[in-house]
Amino acid sequence: MGTIADIAERDMRFRRIREEMAREGLEALIVAGKGHWWTGRGYIRYLTDFHLWGHDGLILLPLSGEPVMTLTSYAVAERIANRGWISDVRGDVYLAPKLIAAMKEKGFTKGKVGIAGLRWVMPAGAYLALTEALPNVNFVSADNVIDRVRRVKSPLEIRQIRELWTLSKAAMERFVEVVVPGKSQRELAAEASKVVLAGGGRDILVFISEGAMPSNPPQDVPVRCDDILSYHMEICGESGHWSEITVTCAYREPTELELKLMDSELRAYEEIRKMAKPGARLSDMANTFERALIEDGWTLGEPTEHFDFHGQGMDTIEYPWYAADKNWGNSQDTELEAGMVFSYHPRRNVFPAVGRGTGINEDILITEHGVERLSGDWDLRWRGIE
């Protein structure tokens, strides 16, 4: 069993969130969550230490006093209460009525109340019910209150993430051990996934590609092992944190351009590791990556919406993030802080065109001295296999 979050960790998280609430002038914060990898399950795990595999939930966190949670399942509500981080958990098919009752009980019938997850997570019907029942409350979007806190991981979280990375590498090594021509993609993925599940993993997202095939979930087709075979896993560990890791097996010699791009991207990574200290910006990391490629003679194509870096914790993608295309919002110039964890996988369309991209993908920790690779000595180059 890995490191377990305790009540001291809970109290620290609540305190940090309440400090942000006070800065925003909020009397209370409603946190929306659901059992979905991409949209706020991490919000619930962060405040309850409960892995929500389904259902919608709302948490009412007052500036002082005990929180209340409502959830669309009576049985799961009882389980969350038994975990002990939030003991007042009220189950109901409908989220809003019991949350409205809790707000009235605690006197939140006017004033400024934030909602984390208002745009992307909270059901529209729940928001409508809240505004109709509490017309004198000024509900405001407050994702930033949670996101500013979550983006800096605690020492306990970092221990949990390190444990997850030990498990993640073991799963990938198992894939390399068992891959042989003729085995199906699904058989191979099952072998790697067994390691994850035996180590307490909760969810697994897998992509595999061979040769010119695009990356897809594993199919019931045999691998040929005569070209480039890439295997990618995103793993939710026992603690609720996620990792992203890729291994690329080369059954042929890389082309001259493929080797050149690999060398350029690894050199860019080393430059980023040195400069990505507290006070630098996400855009500085991206600029360093692009500059290294240009210095090596590459011509860059049009910007893409691909995330070069995105926060990673109890959701697969967390704020802040960076994509070369500016349409993704206002996190491009976020200042780095010690304790931030990012999934690192920058990409650029380059000319001359390269047959196969590098597939570099791992997680990094921002420290006072620069980037620490959470993968340790994991080899990012293609593995030549005879």
C-alpha positions as CSV (number, residue, x, y, z in Angstrom):
1,M,0.0,0.0,0.0
2,G,1.3,3.5,-0.9
3,T,1.3,6.7,1.1
4,I,-2.2,7.5,2.5
5,A,-3.4,11.1,2.8
6,D,-4.3,11.9,6.4
7,I,-6.4,14.4,8.3
8,A,-3.5,16.8,8.5
9,E,-3.3,16.8,4.7
10,R,-7.0,17.5,4.5
11,D,-6.7,20.4,7.0
12,M,-3.9,21.9,5.0
13,R,-5.9,21.7,1.8
14,F,-9.0,23.3,3.4
15,R,-6.8,26.0,4.9
16,R,-5.1,26.9,1.6
17,I,-8.5,27.0,-0.2
18,R,-10.0,29.2,2.5
19,E,-7.1,31.6,2.2
20,E,-7.9,31.9,-1.5
21,M,-11.6,32.3,-0.7
22,A,-10.8,35.2,1.7
23,R,-8.7,36.9,-1.0
24,E,-11.7,36.7,-3.4
25,G,-14.1,38.0,-0.8
26,L,-16.2,34.7,-0.8
27,E,-18.3,33.7,2.1
28,A,-18.5,30.1,0.8
29,L,-17.4,28.0,-2.1
30,I,-19.5,25.4,-4.0
31,V,-17.2,22.8,-5.7
32,A,-18.8,20.8,-8.5
33,G,-17.4,17.4,-9.4
34,K,-18.4,14.2,-11.3
35,G,-17.0,10.7,-11.8
36,H,-15.2,11.6,-15.1
37,W,-11.5,11.7,-15.8
38,W,-11.6,15.0,-17.6
39,T,-14.1,17.2,-15.8
40,G,-13.6,17.6,-12.1
41,R,-13.4,14.2,-10.5
42,G,-10.1,15.5,-9.1
43,Y,-12.0,18.3,-7.3
44,I,-13.9,15.7,-5.3
45,R,-10.9,13.6,-4.6
46,Y,-8.9,16.6,-3.5
47,L,-11.4,17.5,-0.8
48,T,-12.7,14.1,0.2
49,D,-9.9,11.6,-0.6
50,F,-12.6,9.5,-2.1
51,H,-12.2,8.0,-5.7
52,L,-15.5,9.0,-7.3
53,W,-16.0,6.4,-10.1
54,G,-19.5,7.8,-11.0
55,H,-22.2,10.2,-10.1
56,D,-22.3,14.0,-9.8
57,G,-21.5,15.9,-6.5
58,L,-21.5,19.3,-5.0
59,I,-19.5,20.4,-2.0
60,L,-20.3,23.4,0.1
61,L,-17.2,24.7,1.8
62,P,-17.8,27.7,4.1
63,L,-15.1,30.2,5.0
64,S,-15.4,28.7,8.5
65,G,-17.3,25.7,9.8
66,E,-17.9,22.2,8.5
67,P,-18.5,21.5,4.8
68,V,-21.5,19.7,3.4
69,M,-21.6,17.5,0.3
70,T,-24.6,16.3,-1.8
71,L,-24.2,13.4,-4.2
72,T,-26.5,11.6,-6.7
73,S,-26.2,8.3,-4.9
74,Y,-27.3,7.5,-1.3
75,A,-24.9,4.5,-1.1
76,V,-21.8,6.3,-2.3
77,A,-22.7,9.3,-0.1
78,E,-22.5,7.0,2.9
79,R,-19.1,5.7,1.7
80,I,-17.7,9.2,1.3
81,A,-18.9,10.2,4.8
82,N,-17.2,7.0,6.2
83,R,-13.9,8.2,4.7
84,G,-14.2,11.0,7.2
85,W,-12.9,14.0,5.4
86,I,-16.4,15.4,5.0
87,S,-18.8,13.7,7.4
88,D,-22.0,15.5,6.3
89,V,-22.7,13.9,2.9
90,R,-26.3,13.9,1.7
91,G,-27.4,11.5,-1.0
92,D,-30.3,12.3,-3.4
93,V,-31.1,11.7,-7.0
94,Y,-31.2,15.5,-7.5
95,L,-28.2,17.5,-6.4
96,A,-29.6,20.9,-5.7
97,P,-32.4,20.5,-3.1
98,K,-30.3,19.3,-0.3
99,L,-27.5,21.7,-1.1
100,I,-30.0,24.6,-1.0
101,A,-31.2,23.3,2.4
102,A,-27.6,23.2,3.7
103,M,-27.0,26.8,2.5
104,K,-30.1,28.0,4.3
105,E,-29.2,26.1,7.4
106,K,-25.8,27.8,7.5
107,G,-27.2,31.2,6.7
108,F,-25.9,31.6,3.1
109,T,-28.9,33.3,1.7
110,K,-27.1,36.4,0.5
111,G,-23.6,37.6,-0.1
112,K,-20.9,36.3,-2.5
113,V,-20.6,32.6,-3.1
114,G,-18.1,31.1,-5.6
115,I,-18.7,28.1,-7.8
116,A,-15.7,26.0,-8.9
117,G,-16.7,24.1,-12.0
118,L,-19.5,26.4,-13.0
119,R,-18.9,26.4,-16.7
120,W,-17.8,22.8,-17.4
121,V,-18.8,20.6,-14.5
122,M,-22.0,21.8,-12.7
123,P,-25.2,20.6,-14.3
124,A,-27.2,23.5,-15.8
125,G,-30.3,22.4,-13.9
126,A,-28.5,22.5,-10.5
127,Y,-27.3,26.0,-11.2
128,L,-30.8,27.1,-12.2
129,A,-32.3,25.7,-9.1
130,L,-29.7,27.4,-6.9
131,T,-30.2,30.8,-8.4
132,E,-34.0,30.5,-8.3
133,A,-34.0,29.4,-4.6
134,L,-31.4,31.9,-3.4
135,P,-32.0,35.0,-5.5
136,N,-30.0,37.3,-3.1
137,V,-26.8,35.2,-3.4
138,N,-24.2,36.5,-5.8
139,F,-22.9,33.4,-7.4
140,V,-19.6,33.9,-9.2
141,S,-17.3,31.6,-11.2
142,A,-14.4,30.5,-8.9
143,D,-12.4,27.8,-10.7
144,N,-9.3,29.8,-10.0
145,V,-9.8,29.4,-6.2
146,I,-9.3,25.6,-6.5
147,D,-6.9,25.6,-9.4
148,R,-4.4,28.0,-7.8
149,V,-4.2,25.7,-4.8
150,R,-4.2,22.4,-6.6
151,R,-1.5,23.4,-9.1
152,V,1.1,23.3,-6.3
153,K,1.4,19.8,-4.9
154,S,2.0,19.2,-1.2
155,P,5.0,17.1,-0.1
156,L,2.7,14.2,0.6
157,E,1.2,14.5,-2.9
158,I,4.7,14.5,-4.4
159,R,5.5,11.3,-2.5
160,Q,2.3,9.7,-3.9
161,I,3.2,10.8,-7.4
162,R,6.7,9.3,-7.1
163,E,5.2,6.0,-6.0
164,L,2.9,6.1,-9.0
165,W,5.9,6.6,-11.3
166,T,7.6,3.5,-9.9
167,L,4.4,1.6,-10.8
168,S,4.1,3.2,-14.2
169,K,7.6,2.3,-15.2
170,A,7.2,-1.3,-14.1
171,A,4.0,-1.6,-16.2
172,M,5.9,-0.2,-19.3
173,E,8.8,-2.5,-18.7
174,R,6.4,-5.4,-18.6
175,F,5.1,-4.4,-22.1
176,V,8.6,-4.4,-23.5
177,E,9.2,-7.9,-21.9
178,V,6.2,-9.5,-23.5
179,V,6.0,-7.9,-26.9
180,V,6.7,-10.4,-29.7
181,P,5.4,-10.7,-33.2
182,G,2.0,-12.3,-33.5
183,K,0.7,-11.3,-30.0
184,S,-2.4,-9.1,-30.2
185,Q,-2.4,-5.5,-29.1
186,R,-5.0,-6.3,-26.5
187,E,-2.9,-9.2,-25.0
188,L,0.1,-6.9,-24.7
189,A,-1.9,-4.1,-23.1
190,A,-3.5,-6.6,-20.7
191,E,0.0,-7.7,-19.5
192,A,1.0,-4.1,-18.7
193,S,-2.4,-3.3,-17.2
194,K,-2.1,-6.3,-14.8
195,V,0.9,-4.6,-13.2
196,V,-1.0,-1.3,-12.8
197,L,-4.0,-3.0,-11.2
198,A,-1.9,-5.2,-8.9
199,G,-0.2,-2.0,-7.7
200,G,-3.5,-0.3,-6.8
201,G,-4.2,1.6,-10.0
202,R,-7.7,2.8,-10.5
203,D,-8.1,3.8,-14.1
204,I,-6.0,3.2,-17.3
205,L,-6.0,4.9,-20.7
206,V,-4.0,3.1,-23.3
207,F,-2.9,4.0,-26.9
208,I,-0.8,1.9,-29.3
209,S,0.5,2.5,-32.8
210,E,2.6,0.5,-35.2
211,G,4.2,1.8,-38.3
212,A,2.1,4.3,-40.1
213,M,-1.0,3.5,-38.0
214,P,-2.4,6.3,-35.9
215,S,-2.5,5.8,-32.1
216,N,-5.7,4.1,-31.0
217,P,-6.9,2.0,-28.1
218,P,-5.6,-1.6,-28.4
219,Q,-7.3,-3.7,-31.1
220,D,-7.6,-7.5,-31.5
221,V,-4.9,-7.5,-34.1
222,P,-1.4,-9.0,-34.0
223,V,1.6,-6.8,-33.8
224,R,4.2,-7.2,-36.6
225,C,7.3,-5.9,-34.8
226,D,8.9,-4.8,-38.1
227,D,8.7,-1.0,-37.8
228,I,8.2,1.5,-35.0
229,L,5.8,0.4,-32.2
230,S,4.7,3.0,-29.6
231,Y,2.8,2.2,-26.4
232,H,1.3,4.9,-24.3
233,M,-0.3,4.7,-20.9
234,E,-2.1,7.3,-18.7
235,I,-2.5,5.8,-15.3
236,C,-4.6,6.9,-12.3
237,G,-2.9,5.5,-9.2
238,E,-4.2,4.5,-5.8
239,S,-3.9,8.1,-4.6
240,G,-5.9,9.5,-7.4
241,H,-3.0,11.1,-9.2
242,W,-2.3,10.5,-12.9
243,S,0.9,9.8,-14.9
244,E,1.6,9.8,-18.6
245,I,4.4,7.6,-20.0
246,T,5.3,6.3,-23.5
247,V,7.8,3.7,-24.7
248,T,8.8,3.4,-28.4
249,C,10.3,0.2,-29.7
250,A,12.3,0.4,-32.9
251,Y,12.5,-2.7,-35.0
252,R,14.2,-0.8,-37.8
253,E,16.9,1.8,-37.9
254,P,15.7,5.4,-37.5
255,T,16.1,7.6,-40.5
256,E,18.6,10.5,-40.4
257,L,15.8,13.0,-40.0
258,E,14.2,11.0,-37.2
259,L,17.5,10.9,-35.3
260,K,18.1,14.6,-35.9
261,L,14.7,15.5,-34.5
262,M,15.2,13.2,-31.5
263,D,18.6,14.9,-30.7
264,S,17.0,18.4,-31.1
265,E,14.1,17.7,-28.8
266,L,16.3,16.1,-26.2
267,R,18.6,19.1,-26.3
268,A,15.6,21.4,-26.0
269,Y,14.4,19.3,-23.0
270,E,17.8,19.8,-21.3
271,E,17.6,23.6,-21.8
272,I,14.1,23.6,-20.4
273,R,15.1,21.6,-17.4
274,K,17.7,24.3,-16.6
275,M,15.5,27.4,-17.1
276,A,12.1,26.2,-15.7
277,K,12.5,27.6,-12.2
278,P,10.0,29.5,-10.1
279,G,9.3,32.9,-11.7
280,A,9.7,31.6,-15.3
281,R,6.6,31.3,-17.4
282,L,5.0,28.5,-19.3
283,S,5.6,30.6,-22.4
284,D,9.3,30.7,-21.6
285,M,9.4,26.9,-21.6
286,A,7.7,26.8,-25.0
287,N,10.0,29.5,-26.4
288,T,13.0,27.6,-25.3
289,F,11.7,24.5,-27.0
290,E,11.1,26.4,-30.3
291,R,14.4,28.2,-30.2
292,A,16.4,24.9,-29.8
293,L,14.6,23.5,-32.8
294,I,15.3,26.6,-34.9
295,E,18.9,26.7,-33.9
296,D,19.2,23.1,-35.1
297,G,18.0,24.1,-38.6
298,W,14.3,23.1,-38.4
299,T,11.6,25.3,-39.9
300,L,8.4,25.5,-37.8
301,G,5.0,25.1,-39.3
302,E,1.7,26.6,-38.1
303,P,0.9,26.6,-34.4
304,T,-1.2,23.7,-33.1
305,E,-3.7,23.2,-30.4
306,H,-1.7,20.4,-29.0
307,F,-0.8,20.9,-25.3
308,D,3.0,21.2,-24.9
309,F,2.6,21.1,-21.2
310,H,-0.4,20.8,-18.9
311,G,-0.8,20.5,-15.2
312,Q,-1.4,17.0,-13.9
313,G,-2.6,15.8,-10.6
314,M,-6.0,14.2,-9.7
315,D,-7.4,15.1,-13.1
316,T,-5.6,13.9,-16.3
317,I,-5.4,17.6,-17.4
318,E,-5.3,20.4,-14.9
319,Y,-4.7,24.1,-15.1
320,P,-2.4,25.7,-16.2
321,W,-1.6,24.5,-19.7
322,Y,0.2,25.7,-22.8
323,A,-0.6,25.3,-26.5
324,A,1.0,27.2,-29.3
325,D,-2.4,28.1,-30.6
326,K,-3.6,31.0,-28.3
327,N,-7.3,29.9,-28.4
328,W,-6.8,27.8,-25.2
329,G,-7.1,30.8,-22.9
330,N,-5.1,32.8,-20.5
331,S,-2.7,30.3,-18.9
332,Q,0.1,30.8,-21.4
333,D,2.0,33.2,-19.2
334,T,1.4,31.5,-15.8
335,E,4.4,31.8,-13.6
336,L,6.0,28.6,-12.5
337,E,6.0,27.7,-8.8
338,A,8.0,25.0,-6.9
339,G,5.7,22.0,-6.5
340,M,3.9,22.3,-9.9
341,V,3.7,19.0,-11.8
342,F,3.3,19.0,-15.6
343,S,2.8,16.4,-18.3
344,Y,5.6,17.2,-20.8
345,H,5.0,16.4,-24.4
346,P,5.8,19.4,-26.7
347,R,5.3,19.0,-30.4
348,R,5.8,21.2,-33.5
349,N,5.1,20.7,-37.1
350,V,8.6,20.8,-38.6
351,F,10.2,21.0,-42.0
352,P,11.7,19.1,-43.6
353,A,9.0,16.6,-42.7
354,V,9.9,13.7,-40.5
355,G,8.5,10.2,-40.9
356,R,7.9,9.6,-37.3
357,G,7.8,12.0,-34.3
358,T,9.8,11.4,-31.2
359,G,7.0,10.4,-28.9
360,I,8.7,12.0,-25.9
361,N,6.1,12.0,-23.1
362,E,6.7,12.1,-19.3
363,D,5.9,14.1,-16.2
364,I,8.0,16.8,-14.6
365,L,8.2,18.5,-11.2
366,I,9.2,22.2,-10.9
367,T,11.7,22.7,-8.1
368,E,13.7,25.7,-6.9
369,H,16.6,24.6,-9.1
370,G,14.8,23.6,-12.3
371,V,12.9,20.6,-13.6
372,E,13.1,17.2,-12.0
373,R,12.2,14.3,-14.1
374,L,9.6,12.2,-12.2
375,S,10.6,9.3,-14.4
376,G,14.2,9.4,-13.0
377,D,16.5,7.6,-15.5
378,W,13.7,6.5,-17.9
379,D,15.2,6.4,-21.4
380,L,13.3,8.7,-23.7
381,R,15.0,7.5,-26.8
382,W,13.6,4.8,-29.0
383,R,14.5,1.3,-27.8
384,G,16.3,-0.5,-30.6
385,I,15.2,-4.1,-30.6
386,E,16.8,-6.8,-32.8
